Amino acid sequence: GSNPALPAEMPFSQAHFEHVCQKYGDPDQLAKYDTYFVDSITVLSRLCLTWAKSQPAAFSDRTGKADLRGAYGLLGSEMIGALTHLQHVRDKHVIYVCILEEKIDDFNRRIYQLQLEGAKTSAELPGVLDEVITLAILKADDGSPYRAFVTGADNTWGFPSKDRSGRLDPIEEPHLGKLIAKCLGRNGQDAPPPSAAFAQSSPFTESQE
C-alpha cells in the first residue's frame, strides 16, 4: 500500500501506488503469496547507486561536477526508505538475501559485514529488520562441516545476527520454513523435511531424534 505521509511526487505515495496498480494490475493478485524474496539487496544497492549518480543531488550546485557524497547520501536514504516500507508488510514474510563480506580490520581481526553500496544502509538495516540470520558452514565436534543458521547476536564468529522474536536458539537448522514457524511460535511440523544431504551430515537431525 501507500504511505499517506508522503507527497504525491514521492515514491510510495498514494499517487505512486495508484500508478503502480494501473500499470501492473489489482494488488489483490498478490494475496496468494505468503513470502516475498528480495534476492539480492546487494544487487539492489548497486542499481540504486547507479540511479543516484544520475540525480541532481549527485552534482555540485556551484560547479556542476559530480559529487559522490551527494550520490551516496541519496543512496542511503532511498535504500532505507524502500526497505522500511517493505518491512511494514505485516501479513507477509519478507526475506532479504545479501552477500556476506569478510574483511580484515586495522587490528588484523577478521570481521563480517553485509556487502552493500554505501555505509548507511549496511549500518542501519539490522535495526529495521526483525531477524538477521547468517547461513554459515560450521564444524561439528568431530570436525565434520555442516550448514547452519547463526541467529545469536553474540556469536563467537562475529557473524551479523539478531533475533527479535526471542524464540530462536543461537544456532538453528538451515530450514527457512521451520525457522519462520519457530519465530511465530508454531511447531513447524508442516514444514517440508530437509534434503537427504543435510540429513546425513547435520547434527540437528540427531538432536531431533
N, C-alpha and C positions, 0 to 999 in steps of 0.2 A: 504493500500500500504506500501511500504518500506520507510525507512529513508535513503536517499542517503549519508548522512554524516557519517554513521556508517560502521565500517569494517565488513568483511564477517563473522567473528566468533561471532558477537554480535547479540542478539535478535533484531528484527525489521529491520535488514539489508536487502539488496536485495537478498542475498543468503538465508537468513531465510525465506523471503517472498516466494521465489520460492519453497523452501522445503514444506512450508505450503500448497501452491497451489497444489503441486504434491500429497500431502497426502489427502487433503480434497476436491480438485476439483477446477474448474474455479470460481474465486471470483465474476463473473457476476451473479451467482446464488443468491447473496445477494441483487441484485438490487430491488427485490420486497419488501424489508423491509425498512420502514421509520424510525423505532425506535428500538434501542437496549437497553435492560435492563441488567445491571450487578448487580445481586442480590445474595450475597451482597458483598461489598468491605470489610465488617467486616470479613467475612469468607475468602475472598481472602487474606487479610493481614495475617491471621493465617497460611494459606497454604504457603504463601511466606516466613514467618518466619521459618517454618519447613524446607523448601528448603534451606534458607540462613544458617541455623545452620549446614548444611552438606557440605558447600562450603569451599575451602581453606582459604578464608578471615575470617572465623569464628574460626580459630585456630591460636595460637601464633606461630610465626616463631622460637622463641627462645626455648620454652618449648614443643610445640606441643599440649598443652592443649587448651580446648575450650575457646574462647574469645567472650563473649556476645557482647562487644562493636563492634567488627568486624561484627558480625551477624546482629545487629540492624542497623549498618551503611549500609550494603549491602541491607537489607530490605527496608530502606528508599529510597535509590537510585533506586532500581528496581521497587518499587511501584509507585513512582512519574514518572519514565520513562514510565511505561506502561500506566498509566492514562493520561499522557500528550499526548502520541501517539494517544490514542483514542479520545482525545479532538480535535485533528486535523481533525477528520472526519467531514467535513463541509456539506456534503449532507445528513447527518443522524442526528437524535436526539439520544444522548447517555445519558441514565439516570442511575446514580449510586444510589443504595439503601444502606443505612448504619444505624446501630443501634445507637440511641441517648442515651448517658450515662449521668446520673445525679449524681453529686458528691457534697460534702460539702468541701469548701476550708479551708485554715488555719485561715481565719477570720470568719468562721461559716456562709459563704454565699453559697447559692445553685447555682451551675454552671452546664452548659450543654456542652458536647463535643462529638465529633464523637468517637465511640468505635472502635479503630483501634490499631493494634500492632505497637509500636514504636511512638515516639513523632513527628518525621519528617513528616510523611505522614499526620497526623492529623493537623499539623500546616500549611503545605504548600498547601494542597489540595484545600481549599477555594480560593486561588489565581489562581489555574488552571482552575476552573470551571466558567462558565458564570452565573449560578444561584445556590444558596444554599437555599433549601426550607425545612422547618421543618413542618411535619404533626403533629398537636397538637390537644388536646381536650381543648377548651376554654369554658368560661361561658358567656351566653347572659345576658342582663340587668336584666332579671327576674330570673337569677340564673341557668337556664337550660343549660346543656352541649351541645356542638356541635363541630364537627370536622372542622378544617380549615387549610389552608396552611399559615404559617407565613413566609413572604418574606422580611420584613423590617429589615435592619441591626441593627437599634437602638430600637428593640422591648423591651418592659418592662419586658419580661420573661427571657431575656438573651439567647434565642434560637440562635443557629448558623444559620444565614440567610444572603442573599445578592441578589441583583437584578441588574445585569449589563445592562439589557435591558432598564431600566428606565420606563417601561410601566406598571409595576405591582403595585397594591395597597399593603399597608403593610400587610393586611390580605386578602387572596383570597379563593374562593370556592375550596374545595379539589377535583378538577376535572382536571386530567392531560391534557386531550385533550383541554379543554378551556384555561388552563394555557399556554400551548405551543402556541396555536393560538394567545393569547394576547401578548406573548413575541415577536411574529413575526409581530404584528400589524394587525392581522386579527380579524374579529368579533367573530369567534368561533361558529357561528350558525350551522355549520355542525357537531359539536361535539355531541356525544350521550348525552341524558339527565342524570342527577344524579339519583341515586337509590331512590326508594319510601321512604325508611327510612330516607335518608338525606333530602329529600324534606319536610318531616313532621317536622323535628327537627331543621333545619338550618335557621338562619336569612337571608342567602343570597337569598333564594327563594323569601322572602317577598320584599327585596330591588329590585329584578329584575322585580317583578310585578308592 
